[in-house]
Amino acid sequence: MPPHLQLLPPGRSDDHFDTTGERGEWFLLRPPPNLPPVPRAFLILFLVLTAALCAQAADPLAELGAFSVFQNANLDKLKSEVTTARGPAMTDGRHLSVQSCYVVPVPPAKALEALQQWDASRHRELKIYVHGDLPGSPTPASFSKLGSAPDNAAVATLAEKTQKGSHDLQISNGEKPLLPAGPGGKGPLPDPVQSFWSNVLSGRAQNFVANGAARQPGYEFTGQEVKSGDELASLLRQQDKIRKQFAGFLGDNGVSGGRGSLKKDLYFELIDVDDEGVLTLGSFSSKAVGSGFQAADVTYYASGGYYAGLTLYQMWPVEVGGQASTLVWRGDMISAASLATLHGMEKLASESAMMKDISKAVRLLKGDMATGR
């Protein structure tokens, strides 16, 4: 027992405690002797600070303003439109961040469910050609949907680079021997190409399940020692307020550190990046925080186009126009070699394009939620 706590036996009393209960029912703690009283000023300061923290936790707009770029958000305005803005400047030229916030007219649990179940590949304008959910232990057979890739120029470019063993492919030297011997096969993604990527993707997905993003193999076949786990860590290091806001959550979902303890929804996609087909691996996870949620969608592998990406969400319950709703903050961070070559107006144009793409995706999501798709 700690020395400053003294247990009074039944039947005894002191100046501060009543011990009139029946024998054996009351065990009372005597305050330590000679303990100086807490100064009144300290008590008042403690109460004021506690009240301020509680008020911020109870006020979603105050919490939003404390860690994001949105200092004066308006719930009524956010119900009808998506607000996007550039994130804080990053010191690494190949990194870029954009933040957005909006309101959906459902409680947080339903907003999270809609986000988890949304199939963005239904919208052709988002250029997601194939989306496939993965089991907890992926195998090459888990990527059979690659056989449904469309016959277009972007997919043809991916197939051609794979058959030629192009050094644009972001694979490790250990994955290099798996490359197909050369041209051959039919279809947008010929069988040897599908087989190669199914093996690469399944191996990396298994590695993520076991170790998290930090232990992903590098992209050294490109001639650069780049690892997606390092890129994700660098993105977060340069977003101090966001990192602190999500600190407890990020350690549980495999984004930083080990594999984490949270359940992860794994998936793969074939997408268009600058008119070229790119294969990606991602993981979605969420955690209840107070009366809302935090969520993360991490792209821990990309075959080209960019190194890694991370989208974080914070959801708070709010009431707008008398209706139970959810205030959503979304933060998108990406690392790409091409960004490092952009300066001035070119960099601003890239940020603007990213903001437009995110706004478009959120509007489509809100539209699907409204129609029950």
N, C-alpha and C positions, 0 to 999 in steps of 0.2 A: 504494500500500500504506500502511495506517495507520502512523504513525511509531513506534508502540510494538511493532510486529511486525517482526522481522528474520529474513530467510531465510538459513539456512546452506547453503553449496554442498556438493555431494557430496564425501565424503572427509575432511571436517573434523568436529571434535567439540569440545564444551566440557565443563564440569564436570557438567552436568546431563543430557546426552543421549548416547545411544549411536549412533554413525554407522558401524557396522561392516558395514552392508549393502553390496551391490554398487553400484558407481559408477552414479549416475543414478537410483537407486531411492528415496533418502531425501532429503527436503527438510524440515529441522527449523526450528522457531521458537525463537529465543532470547528469554527474558524480558527486558523492558526494564531497563536498568541503574538502580540507585538507587531502585527501587520499594519503598517501605516495606512490611513484612509486614502482612497483614490482622489486626487484633486478634482474639484468640481469642474474646472475648466477642461480637463481631459475627458470627463464623462460627457460634457456637452459636445466637444469636438467629435468624440466617437459616435454619438447619436446623430449628429449632423451628417457625418460621412456615410454612416449606414443608411440613413434616409435617402441621401443622394444616390447611392448605388442602387437601392431598391427602386427608386423612382425611375432611374435609367433602364433597369431591367424590365420594368413594367411598361415603359414607353418605347414601342418599336422604332418610332421615328428618331428618338434620341439615340438609341443604340445604333441605328443605321448611320446617323451622322457622325458617330464617334469613330467608326473604323473605315467608312467608305468616302467617296468623293461627293456624295449627295447630302448636303448640309441642310437644305430647306425643301425636302420632299413634301408633296401635297397628295394625300390619299385619293381625293376626288379626281385629281388630274391623272394619277397613275392608274385609275380604274379604266380609263378610256384610251390610254396610250402607253407606249413603252419608252422610257427615258434611258438613253445611253450616253456614256461619257468616256473620255480617255482616262485610263488609270494613271497613277503616279509614274513619273519618268523612271526608267530603269537604266542602270549604268552599263549593262551588257547590251550591245547594239543588236544582238540577234533575238532579244526578248521584246515582247509586246503585251500590253494588258488593256482590257476594256471592261468597264463595269456597266451594269444595267439594273433597273428596278422597275417593277410593275405590280399590279394588284389583280388577283383572280377572285371571282365571286364564289369561292368555296372555302371551307375550313382547311387548315394546313394538312391534315391527314389525307384529304381528298386531292389537294394540290400535289402532294408528294406522289400519291398513287398514279395520278394522271401523267406526271413527269416520267415515272418509272416505266409505264406501259406505252408511252407514245412511240409510234413507229414513224420516224421522220422520213423514211425511204418512200412513203406514200406520196410525198411531194417532190415531183421531178425537179422543181426549181432549186432544191437544195443539193442536187447532184450526189445523192447517196444511192449508188447503183445496187448494192447488196448489203443487207443487214442480217446478221445471224446471231442468235443467243447461243451461249456456250454452257456446257455442263460444268460442274465443279472440278472434274478431272478431264480436260479436253484431250482428244486424240485426233489424228489426221482425219478420221471419218467425220469429226464434228464440223468440218469445213466443206461439206458436200455442196453447200449453196453456191460455192464458187462456180459450179457448173451452170448456174443461171445468169452469169454475167452478161450484160448486153453487148451487142456487136456495134461498138462505136470507136472513134479515134482514140479516146483516152485509154480504154481498155487495151486496144491494139498496141499502144505505146508501152504499156506495162508488159504485155506478152513479149514484145520484141526485145526490150531491155533484158528481160529474164533469159530469153533464149541466147542472147549474145553475151551474157554475163557482164553487163554494163557495171562500171564502178560507181554509177549513180545509185545503185541499189544499196539501201541501208541494211546490210547484214554483217555478221561477224565473219572473221576468217574461218572459224569452226563450221559455219554454215555454207561456206563457199563450195566444198566438195559435193553438196547436194544439188548444185545447179544442173539443169538439163544439159545434155551433151551438145545440143544445137537445135536448129529448127526442126519442126516435125509435129504432126498431130493436126486436128481440125478444131474449129470452133473459136470463139473469141479468146478463150483461155484454153489452149490445147492441154491434153492430159498430162504431158510431162511438166508443163508450167503449173497446173493445178496441184500435181503431186509435190513439186518443190515447195510451193507456198503453204500447202497443208502441213508439211513436216516442219517448216520454219515456224509457222504460227502456233502450232500445237506445242512445240518445244518451248517457245517463249511464254505462252499462256501457262503451261505447267510450272515454269520457273517463277512466274508472278504469284501463282497460288501458293507456292512453297516459301518464297522469299520476299515478296513485295517488289516494288519498282526499283529499289536500290541495287538489286543484284542482277538486273537485266544485262545480257551481253552487249558489248559495244557495237558501233557501226564502223569498225576499223577497215572493212573492205572498201570503203569510200576513200581511204587514205587519211582519215581523221579519227583520232581516238575520242569519240563522242559516245556518251552513255545517256540514255533517256532518264535514268534515275538521277544522275548528276544535274541534268537540265531542269528537272522538276524541283530539285532542292534549291537550285540557283534562283528559279522563278520566285519561290516562296521567301528566300532570304531578302530579296529586293522589294518585298511587299510586307513591311514590318507590321503594320496595323492588321492586315488580313491574317498574317501568320499567327499573331497573338489571339485574334478572334476565334480562329479555328484550331488552336494548338492541341487541345484535348482530342478533337475529332481526327485530325490528320495522323496522329500516332496510332489510331485504331484501324485505319482503312488501307494500309499498305502504301500510301503515297510517300510518307517519310518513315525512315526506320525499317523495321521488318515487315512481315506479312500482315500484321494487325489482327485484331480479334473480331471485327465486324463482318457480317455476311456480305459477300460481293456478288453482284450480278455481272457476269462476264459476257462479252460480246466481241464480234469482229465486224468490220465493214470494208467495203470497196467503194471508195469515194473519188471525186474529181478534185485535184489540186492543180491549179494553173494548167488545165487541159491535159493532165496526165493522170492515169489511174494509179491510186495509192491504196495499199492495204493497211488497215490499222487494227490494233487490239485495244480494248477499253474495259473499264471496270466502273460500275456505279455502286455507291454505298451511301447509307444515310444513318442518322442517329437522332433520337429525340433530345431536344435541348429546351428545358423549361416546358412551355406550352406550345413550342414550335419544333422545327427540325433544322439540322444542317445536313447537306448532301454534297457529294463530290463525284464528278465524272472525269476520270483520268484516262488520257490516251498515253499508254506507256510504251507503245511501239507504233512506228510508221515506216513503211517501206521506202518512202521518199517524201519530198515536199516540205516536211518539217520534222523536227527531232522529237518533240513531245508537247503535250497540251494538257491543261487542267482547267476545269470549270467547277467553281464552288457555288453553292446555294445556301442562303439563310432564309428561313421562312418564319414569319410571325403571325399570330392570329390578330386580326383587326376587324373593325366594324365600319362599313362604308355604306351610307344611305340606308342604315338599318339592317343591313345584310351581313351575315358572318362571312368574312373574306380572309384572304391571305396576302400579306405584303411579302414580296419576293425580291431579294437582292441576288444578283448573279454576277460573278467575277470570272472573266475568261483570261487566261494567260497562255501564251504560246512561245515556243522557241524554234526558230528556223534560221538556217544559214543565210538564206536570201535576204533576210531583214538587215543583216549586218552591212550589206552593200548599199542600203538606202539612206539618204540624208535629206534634210530639209523638206521640201514639198513632196518628194517621193515617199518619205516616211509618213507624213501626214495623210497622204492619199491611201497608203496601206492601212493606216488606223481607221480612216473613214470607211473603207471597204469592209473591214472587219466589223465595224459598228453597224453598218447596213445589213450585213449577213446575219448578225445576232438579232437585230430588230425583226428581220423577216422571219427567222425561225421562231421567235417568241410569239409573234402575231399568228403564225400558223398553228402553234401549240394552243394558244388561247381560242382560236377559231374551232379547232378540233374538240376542245373541252366544251365549248358552247353547244356543239352539235352532237356530242356524245360519241365521237369517233374514237 
